[in-house]
Structures are given as C-alpha cells and as structure tokens.
Amino acid sequence: MSLRQKLLLVALCTLALPVAGWLYVRQMETLLREGQAQALVASARAMARSLVVVDAPLPPAGPAWYVERTPVPITVDGYADDWASLSPWAQTFGHNTKVMLAEDDRWLYFYADVRAPQRHRADAGDRLVLSADHLIISIASGEDAQRYLLASAAPGPTTAIALDADAGVLPDRINAQWQEDGSGFHVEFRLPRGLRLDRFGLGVHIAADGDNEPLSADSRPLLDFSAALSQELSRLAPDGVRVRMLSPDAWLMAQSGKLALPDLPAAERPGWFASLVYRSLLATRLDDDSAWAEDAPRVDLPEVREALQGKPATAWRAGEARGSVVLAAAMPVTVRGRLHGVVLLEQPSRAVPLLANRALFGLLLTSFAVLLVAGGVLLLFATRLTFRLRRLRNAAERAQANDGRLEGPFPLTDATDELGDLARSFARLFEVVGGYTDYLRTLASKLSHELNTPLAIVKSSLDNLDHAGLPPEAEPYLARARDGVARLGALVRAMSEASRMERAIAAAEAEDVDLADIVRGCAEGYRALAGDRRLETELPAEPVPMHVSPELIAQALDKLFDNALSFTPPGGWLRIALRPTAEGADITLSNQGPPLPAAMQGRLFDSLVSLRDKATPGDAPHLGLGLYVVRLVAERHQGTASARNVDDGVAFTLHLKGMPRQRLG
C-alpha cells in the first residue's frame, strides 16, 4: 500500500464525524420527545384532577357491563349472526360464558354464549329447573329491581320468569330465544330502552359443575358512550389534542377532539425520503401502529394498561400522515383512592420529525463538505509528499549507480522539514561514500608509486647478495626471493597500467564512426588468435553511426575477447554480435565457457575481481582489471556493462549510448 493510499485510508476516518453527528441528533430527538411527553403528561394530570373537581360523570369504579352501539339491526333469534361486528369485544363472564350487550334507538339487546358440554335441560316452569342448566337475569332501574329465571328444555322461544315481587315499571316476563349446539347454548333477548336500566346482573348455573347458589346473579352497572362526559372533556381538552375517557376496564366512555395536524404548506411537509430516514435512522423507539383502536369501543393499549395499574404512561406511535408521529399520555383518574378510569391524551405532531430531519440533513451536508475538503487536502498533501520522496529515491539510486558520487546537488536539501533533514543526511552520506570511492579508485596508483622504491632496493640487495657469493644451500632461497620480487614488480606495473588506463579513458576523444566497421575489424583480427575455436559474427548490414572513441571500443573488445578466449575450451565457439537499439547499440561477445557464479554476477566489473584460479609460481598474476576497464569504457560512453549466462555459455554485453559532444570554445 502506497503512502497516498495510506493517507486516503486515514482520511476515511473522518467518516466517524457523521456517525457521531447521527448519534447526537438521535440523542437530541430523544430529549425533544421526553420534553414533549412530560408536557403532555402534565396536561393529562391536570385534566384528570379537573374532572374530579368539576364532578364530571365519571364511570363507576369496579367491573361493569359495557353496552355497544350496534351498527346493524339485530333480530332476536338466538343466533350470533347479527353480533358478528361486535364479537371482537365480547365480555368474558366466568370461565365459560361470553356476553355482548348492544343498543339502538329503541332496544337494549342481550346475548350470552355459554359453553357446557354436559347438559341438564328443564323449562323455567319446571319444579326441578334449579337443578338443571339455567340463567338468573337481574335488571334495575333506579330504585326498582327484578330477577328472572331463564331456562329451556329444548331450543327455540322461551320465557324468563320473574322471581321477585312486582318492581315498578320492570316487566314480570322476558321473551327470549334459546339455541343449542354440540358444546353449549346461546340465549338472546331484548328490553325496551324506555325502562332506563342502569344495572344488569347475570348468573350462569350449570348443573354439571355443581351449584350451591342457583338464584345468585352478579349485578354490575351498565356503561355506554356518554355524551355529557364528552362535552365535559371538550371544555377541558387542550388545543390540538384528542382526549378519550376510558372506564376501569378500558371501555371508551367519552371522546373529544381529533388527531388533526397543523396545516402546513406542501413545501414544508416532509417527503417520503425524509419520513423513511426519520423512521429508519432516528425514531427507533416508535411503537407499533394501532389504527384499529381509532374507533374501537375498547382501547386496550400498553400505556392504558400501565395507567390502569395506577402509573402515568406515555407512548410514541407513527401517525397516519406521512412524516408525523402521535404522542399518547395515559393518566389514571382516582376518587378517594378508587380508580374510576383513565384519561388518554393523544397529540399528533410533525415538529419533532421535522426538527430531527433538518438537524440530520444539515449535519450530513456539513460532514460531507468537511469530508470532501479533508480528503482533497490530504490527497494534495500525499501527492506532494510522494513526489518529494520519489525525488529523493531517484537521486539516491543515481548516486548508488555512480559509486556513491553525486551528479549535482542532492534534492530537497534546502527544505526546512523532516524531509529536508533526511535529504541533507543522504547528501553527507553520499559525499563520504564518494570520497571513499575516489580513494579506492586512486589506491592502485598510489600503491604502485610507493612500492617502486622498496622493490628496487630489495632487487638491488638480492643482486648484491648474488655477487657476494652465497653457499650452495642458500641458492634456492635466493631464487625464490627473486621470483617473489619479480611477481611483486609485475603487480606494481599492472596497477600503474590500470591507473594510466583510467586517465587515458577519461581523456579519450570521440569521433563519428561506423560502429559496425570497428566491431567487424576487431573480429577479423581475433580469428587468427582464436586457434581451433570457432568465431562467429552477427553484424547488421546497415552502418551503425555513433559518436564514440574507436580506440576505447577496440580496447574494451580486446579485454572481452581475451577474457572469453581464456575460458573457452579447445574446439569451442565464440560469437560477436552488434545490435542497434533505440538509445545506441549493444555489443555482445558470447563464449562457450562455464556459467557465472550467481554470487559474482554483480561484482564481475569491479576492479581487482577475478574468477581465475590463483597463479602458479612463475606465472604472471591476474589482477582482474580487464572487465573493470570494460566497465570504464561503457560508462565513458554513457552506457553500462553486463554479463549473463546463456545456453551452453556466457554473454558479456556493452550497452553504448555514445560519448557527449563537446562544444567548441
């Protein structure tokens, strides 16, 4: 991974900014909700107290029968077909009975579904009816009250008989319908609304269950939707809030107001995308929609159930309008410690989603802009830093290829930052390395100059010893000393020759020549020296003009041929090739010799490096200066020298670009 990619990766860390902003907006949205919820709870608490203070007609404490308003006419036939729309809110009585009460403008209807797998049948007028399955019905209107015995030995019409004495306007018989199925029986009857009943009692007595009180009935108040209580709520309800009064069993007793949102211009209403963002990213605590509870006679919601336990509760729900929410606050209404119902306040709002969405979008836009600016700045910084580091690298590689010698000033040395310090350190390092390289380059010349005098002294001393006459047993030692002095003298002369050659190469002058003619001439001269070895040439038919020093080229080829000839076995092959290139030309001299050691391929063209075995006594020492001269010639022509193993041999190549042309003064 490059430095620029790493910096871009670091720039991506700025993405944490929008994430932090998103968490902040969510926290702000939560605080807004809590503040609005506390305000609505305060309103609900004030309204509950006001209902008690103004002595509003609150529902009674304890269980009661709720009378629903029937949307369709009901036919008293003992079947539940007409009660289908009201059956979801059937009231449970005991462990085996469901009761429904409904009313229209003229009648109060009653329907009971009793589950009794084992039946004991008898008519109401039978003397053993109390030992059979029967119902006890009680009704009351003001001070008047009456009980009825309802039973039937067979499905069909039947009559409930009064058990008590005459009770004012209350009838002494009730006509009913009794129907049965395989698991129980159904009873249905109706009473005129003109009786103004305020209590209703029911007792279900199944003979198979055992019964100690066959004439008992559970009497409860009758409740229905109260217009008077609704009017009282309308006087106390805050603006823009729907208020519902619920009984202790969560039945709807009164209602005022509607869930109406403030009318906003179309441009200010949240769109579908804003609504989706709010519900997906911000409003994660919205409760499930409860549209079914809008017109339900019983409002069984979690906040209502909690309020029925005596604790205020709130809930947030998604509104019907797009981008809206509904806040509900339920407050218990108690009188002298007894629960008389729950006040449920519901307030629709678009303010919280609008504020949260605006804050989130503003934050995202700001974060996106900051991210773009930060990314652009870091990209520019990374690009410039990469460019400067690349200049340092190129300068170091050039100096390394030039034996540690710098060509011109090292880049970035005038910079004041850390890269400037690094560039100055590199410059000092390469200055030291260049000086040491120059010292090594001139070491041979210095040594040859310094060793000539002591060698002459040793040689003259050996001559004097020879003339002085030595015993015969000392002659071998004198001969060995003379041999060593001769070899040492050859080494000194070779080093002197290398030094002179370096100076000669540096002072050589170039001219425009055909490189092919030079190579061709040298190859022809080498044929006589090759002996039984086969010499092949690969030269282009066209001239290869180049600005070079012909003597240096020929000298380098002589070194290469001498090196190749020494390693080529008798009967082997040698090949000289010239190939023009885009920048100059390549001269390759291949021979059939042993492959180059892998460890020596990078050092072959250094001075004093040789692959030949150590010379035997009496042979001239090999200093390894031939390939070093080849390298100097190549560098003098702005090229390089290389060596590589080929099939069944070794190839040495001179990559030449030509010597620079000198301007006339």
N, C-alpha and C positions, 0 to 999 in steps of 0.2 A: 504494500500500500504506500503510495507516494505521500510526500509531505502535504501536498494540496488536498489529497483525498482525506488525510487525517484531519486537516483543519476544517474541511467541509463536514466531516463527521462531528467535530466539536461544535460547529455551527448548528447542527441539528439539535444540539442540547437546548437551544433556545425554544424548542417546541414545548419545553416544560412551562414556559410563560403562559401560553393559552390554557394549559391544563390547570395551572394554579388559578388563573382567572376564572375558569369554569367552576372550580370548587368554591371560589369566593362568591360568584354570582349565585350558586346554589345555597350557600350559607345566607346570603342577603335575602334570597327568596324565602327561605325558611323563617328568617326574622320578620319579614313583612307579613307572612302568614300568621305567625304567632301573635304579632301585634293586632292584626285584624280579628283573629279568633278571640283574643282577650276582650276586645271592644264589644264583639257580638255576645260573648258570654255575660258581660256586664249588662248589656241591654236585656238579655233573656232573664237575668236575675232580677232586674228592676221590674220587668213586666210580670214575672211570677208574683212578686210582692204586691204589685199594684192590683192584680186580680183578686188577691185575698183582701186587700184593703177596701176595694170598692164593692166587696161582697158579690162578685160575679157568680153566675150559676155554674159552679164547678161540678164536675162529675163526682159522684159519691166515692168514698174510699171503699176498697174491697172489691170482690168479684161482682159482676153484673152481666145482664144479657144485653147484647147489642142488636138493635133492630136495623137491618139494612133497608135501603130504598130499592125496591125491585124495578129493574128496567123493563120487564115484560109482564103481561097479565099472568096470574097464577091460577090454575084450575085445581081445585081440591079433589084429587082422585087417589091420593096415597102413593103416587109415583114421584120420582125426583127429577123428571124431565124438565119441568119448569124452573127448577132450582139450579140448573147447571152453571149459570153465570155467577151464582153466589156460593157455590160449593167450595171454592178455594179458601173461603173464610168461614167455613163451618166451625162451630164452637164445640169443643170436646166436653162431655159431661160424664164423669165416672170413667170406668175403664172400657166400656163397651157401647157408648152412645155418642152420636154427633147430632147437634141441634142447630137448626137455622131458623131465624126469625126475620120476616120481611114485612114491609107495609107499602100500601099505595094510598090513594086519597080516601078510600072507604074502609079497607080491611087491614087487620093485623093477622098475618099468616104464621103458622107454626108447622114445623116439620122435624120429626125425630127419626133417626135411623139407629135401631137397637140390634146389636149382634148377640144372638142367643141360639147356639146350635141345638140345645135340648129344649124343647117347647112343652109347656103345660098350658092348654087352652081352656078358656071359660068366658062366658059372656059377663057383662057388668052386672046383670041382674041375678046371676047365679049365686047361690049361698056359699059356694066354695071358691068364689072368684079371688079372695085374698090369698088362697093357696096356689093360684095359677099366675101366669105372667100378666102383669097389668102396670099401668102408669097412674100416678097421682099428679093431677094438674092443679095448681093453685094460682089464682089471679087476685089482684087487689086494685081498687081504685079509691084513693083517699082513705076513708075510714072503713069502706066496705071490702070484705074479703070472702073468698069462697074456694072450696076444694072440690075436685071432681075425680071420680074413679073411671078410668078408661081401660076397657079390655074387650076382647072379641074371641069367640070360639072358632071363627072362620074369616077368611079375607073378605073385604067388602065394607059397606057402610056400617057404622056403629055409632053409639051414643055414649058420651061421658055423663055419668050421673053425679049430681051434687051430693056431697057428703055432709055439708053443714046446713044450718037453717038459712032462711031467706036472707040475702045480703044486698038489700037496696036494688040498684039497677042491674046487678050482675045476674046472668041467666042461671036457671037451675039445670039446664041440659046443654051440652055442646055436641053438635053433629060433627062427626069425624069420619075419616077413611082409614081403614086398616088393611095393609097389604103385607104379604109374606114372601120370602124367598127361601132358598135352602139353608141360609146361615142366620136368619133373623127376621125381623118385621119392621115395617115403616108405618108411621102414624102422621096424618096430616089433618089439620083443621084450621078454621079462621074465626076471628071475632071482630065485631064492628069497632071501628076506631072511635065511635061516639062514646064508648064505655070509658074512654080516657084512662086506660090501665097504666099504673105506674110500677107495678111489681108483677113478677111472674115466677111461679115455682114449679119444679118438676121433681118427681120421684120415679125412678125406674126400678121395678121389682121383678126379678127373675126367680121363679120357683126353684130352679136347679141350683142356684147359688146360695139358697138359704136366706131367710129374711125374718128379722125379729121385729121390724117396724114397717109393716106393709102399708101403713097410711101416711108415712112421712113424705115430705117434699122439701126440696132446697129452694127457698124463695130468694130471689135477687131482684135488684132494681132493673128497670128497663131503661136502656140508653139509646139515644139516636142522635143524629146530627142536630145541633142546637143553633137555630138562627139567632137567638138572643145572645148566646155566648160569642157567636161570630161577630155580632155588632159590637159587643164589648171589646173584642180583640181589635177590631178595626179602629176603635178610638185610641187604643194604646200602642198599636203597632208602629214601629219606626218606618220612615220612608224607604222605599226600595227593598223591603224585607217581607217575605211571606211568613206568616205566623200560623202555626197549627197547634190546637189544643188536643191532647190525647188523654184517654182515660187510663186508669192504672193497669188495664190490660192492653194498652197501646191502640185502642179504637179511636178513630177520628171523631172528635166531638164538635170541633169548630175550626174555621179557617178564614183567614183574611189576607188579602194581597196576592200578588202573582210573582213568579220568577221572571221579572222583566228587566232587561239590561238597558242601561242608558243608551239613547240613540246617538251613534257616532257617525261621522262621515265615512263613506266607503273607503276613502284613502287611509283612514286611521284604524280601520279594523284589521286585525291580524289575518294574514292569509293562511293557506293550508300548510305552507312550509314552516311558517313561524309557529303555527299550532303544533305541528309534528315535532319541531325542535323543542318546544316547551314541554310537551308530554314525554318525549324520549330522553332529554338531557337534564331537564330541570325539575319538573314535577313528578318525581319518582314515588311520592307518597300519596297519590290520589287514590281514593277508594273506588271500588267498582261502581259502575253506573247503576242507578236504581230508578230507571224511568217507570217501572211498573208501580212504584209507590206513589206516583203523582196523584192518581185518582183512586187509590186503594182505600177501602174502609179501615183497614188495619195497617199501621205503619210500623212494621217490625224491622227496625234498623239497629245496627250495633250501638250507635250513640243513644238511641231511645232506650234500649235495654240497659245500658250503663246508667242512664238517668233514672230509670225505674228502681235501680239499686240505691238511689239517693245521692249520686255524684254527678255534677255537671260534666258534659262531654261535648266534644266537637269532632267534626269530620269534614274532609275536603273531597269533593267529587267533581268530575268533569261535567261541565254544563252542556246543555243541548246545543247552544250556539257555538260556532267554531271559535276556538281560542278563548273560551270562557270557563270559569270554574264556579262552583257553588260551595259556600261555606255554611255548614249546619251546626247549630248550637242547641243542645237539649238541656233544659233546666227543670228539675223536679219542683212540683207545686205542693207544698205541705201546709196543712192547717192543724195547729196544735199537735204537731208531731205525726200526723197521719198523712199518707200520700194520697192526693186527690187527682193526680195526673202529671203530665209533662208538657211544658211549653217548648215547642220546636220552632226555632227561628232559622230561616234559610235565606241567604243573601247571595245573589249572583254577582259576579264581578269579572271585569276584564282588566282591571288596573294591575293586579299582581302579574298576570302573564305578560301584559304589555311592558311593564317596567322591567321584568326579568329578561324578556326577549331583547328589549332595547339595550339593556346593560350587556347582555351576552354578545349581541351582534357588534356593538361598539368595541367591546373588548377584543373580539375576534379580528375585526378590521385593524385595530391598533396593533395587535400582536402580529398579524400578517405583514403589516407595513414594517414593523420593527424587525421581523424575521428577514424580510427582503433586504432591508438596509444592512443588517448584520451579516447576512450571507454574502452580499455584494462586497462589503468592506473586507471580510475575511478572504473572499476569493481573490480580490486585488492584492491583498497582503501576501497570500500564499503564492500567487503568480510571481510577484516581485521577489519574494524570498527564494522561490525555486530558481528564478533567473540568476540571482546573485550566487546561489550555491553552485549552479551549473557553471558559471564563470570560474569560480574557484576550482572546481573539479577539472575543467578543461586546462586551466593554467598549470595545475599540478601534474596532469598527465603529460602535457608538453614538456615540462621540466624533467619529468621522470624519463621520458624518451630521449632527452638530450643530456643524459648522465648528470642530472641534477643541476644543470646550468640553465639559468633563466634567459629568455629572449625578451628583453624589455622589462618594464616594471611589473611586479605582481599586482593583479587587480584588487580593488577594494581596500588597499592599504590606507587610503585616506578616509575611510568610513569611521565614524565615531562609536558604532555599536559593537556588539559582541562579534559580528562577522568581520568587522574591521580588525579587532584584536586577533581573530583566527587568521586572517589574511596576512597580517604583519608577522605572526609566528611562522606561518608557512614560508614567507619571504626570507626570514632569517634562517630557517632550516635549509632551504634550498641554496642560500648563499654559502652556508657552511659546507653542504654537500658538494656544491660546485667547486669550492676551493680545494676540498679534499680530492675531488676527481682530477683537477688540474695538477695537484701534487703527484697523484699516481701516474698521470699521463707523462709527466716530465721526470719521473723517478728513474726510468731506464737511462735517460741521457745523463742524469746526474751521477748515477752509479758507474756508468762507463767512464765518465771523466775522472771520477775519484779513484777507480780501480786501476787505471792505466799505469800510474806511477808505482804503486806497490808491486804490480805484476812485473814491471820492468826490473825492479830491484830484486825480486825473487829469481827472475830468469837469469840476471847477471850473476847473482850469487851462486846459482846452480852451475853456470858456466865456469866460474872461478873454482868451484869445488871439483869440477871435472878436470880442469887444467892442473890443479894441485896434486892430482893423483890420489885416488882412493883405493883402499884394499878391494880385492875382487868381490868379497862378500857384500860390499856396500853398493856395487854397481846396480843390482836390481832396484834398490830403494831410490837410487838417483834417477833411474829410468822412469819409475812410477811418478816421481816428483815432476819430471819434465813433461810426462803425459798429462798430469793434472794441470800444470801451468798452461799447457797448450789448449786444453779444453776450456779452462777459465778465460784464456785470451780470446777463444772463439766466441764465447758468450758475450764478452765485453764488446767485441766487434759487431755481433748481431744486434745488441741493444743500441749501439751507436747508429747502426744502419737503420733500425726502426725509427729512431728519433729523427734522423735525416729524412727518412721517407715521410714522416708526418709533416715535417716542414716543407718537403717537396710537394706533397699533395696539397697542402694549404696554399702554396704559391703557384700551383699549376694554372695555366691559362687555357681557355676554351676556344673552340672554333666550330663553325658549322660544317659538319661532315655527314657522310652516309654511314650510319652505324652498321649497316649490313656489310659494307666493304671491310670495316675493321674486324668484325667477327669472322667474315669469310677468310681474310688474310691470316688471322691467327690460327684458324682451323687448319688451313693448308700447311702452316708451319708445324703444327702439332702432329701431323701424320707421320713424319719421319721419327718423332720421339715416341710414338705410341708402340712401335715394335710390332709384336704379334697381336696386339689388342685392336679391336675393330672400332674405328672412329666414324660416327655418323653425324651429319649436319642437317638441320631443318631451318632454312633461311627463307625469308619472303622474296618473291620475285621483284617486288617493287622496292625502291630505295626507302630507307628509314632515316630521314634527316633529323638531326638533333644537335644542339649546342653543347658539346662535351669536349673533354680533354682526351684525344686519342691515345696519348701515352699512358694516362692513368687507366683507361679502359683495357688497353692491352696488358698493362701490369696486373690488373685485377684478374683478367682471364688467365694470365700465366700462373698466378697463385692458385686459382681454382683448378687449372689443368694439372699442375704439379701435385696438388692435394688428391685429385681424383686418380691420377696415374699411380700414386703410391698405394692406394687402397684397392685398385682393380687387379684381379688375379690374371695371370697369363692366359691369353685367349679370350678374355672378357670383352666387354663393349663399353664405349664412351659415346655420349651424344651431346652435341652443342646445338642449341635452338635459340632463335631470336623471334620474338613475337611483339608486334606493335600493340600498345594499349592506348586507352583514352588519354592518359596523362603523360605517356612517354613510351617506354619499351621495357620488356623483360628479357634478360639473357639468362638462359638456364643451361647449366652443364651437369649432366647426369652421368653416373658411372655405376658399374656393377660391383658394388662393394658391400661390406657388412652394414647392417642397419645402424642408425644413430641411436645411442642410448637415450632413453626418454629424459633422464635427469640432466643431460648435457645439451639438449636442443636449444635451450635459452641462453647458453653460455659459449657456444661454439665460436662466436665472432668477437669474444673478448680477448684482450692481449694476454700472452703467457698461458694460454689454454691449449692443450694438445691431447689428442686421443691416441697418439702413437706410444708404443712401449718405450721404456727408458732405454736410452742408447747404451750399447755395449762399450766396454773400454776400447778406446781407439777410434770410435765413431764420433762424428760431429754431433753435438747436442741439438735437439729440436726445441725451439723456444715457443712455438705456437703463435708466430706473428703473421703467418700468411693470411689466414681468414680475418685477422684483425685489420690488415691492410685492405682486404676486400671491403670490409665494412666502412673504412675511412673513405675509400673511393666512392662507394654508393652514397654515403652521406654528403660527400663533396658535390655530387650530382643531385642532391635533394631527394635521394631515394633511400632504400633500405636493402639489406641483405638477409636472406632467409635460407633455411635448409629443411628438408623434409624427407621422409622415407617414401620410396615408390616401390612398385613391384620389382623385386629382384635387384634393388639398388637404392641409391641415394641421389637426390637432386638438390643442387645449390643454385639460387636464383638471385640475380641482381635486378632490383626494381629501380629503374632510372627515370628521372624527370628532366634531366638536363641541368647544366650549370646556369646560374643567373647571368644575364648580360650586364656588362659594366658600361656605364655611361662615359662618354669621352669628356674630359675636362675642358 
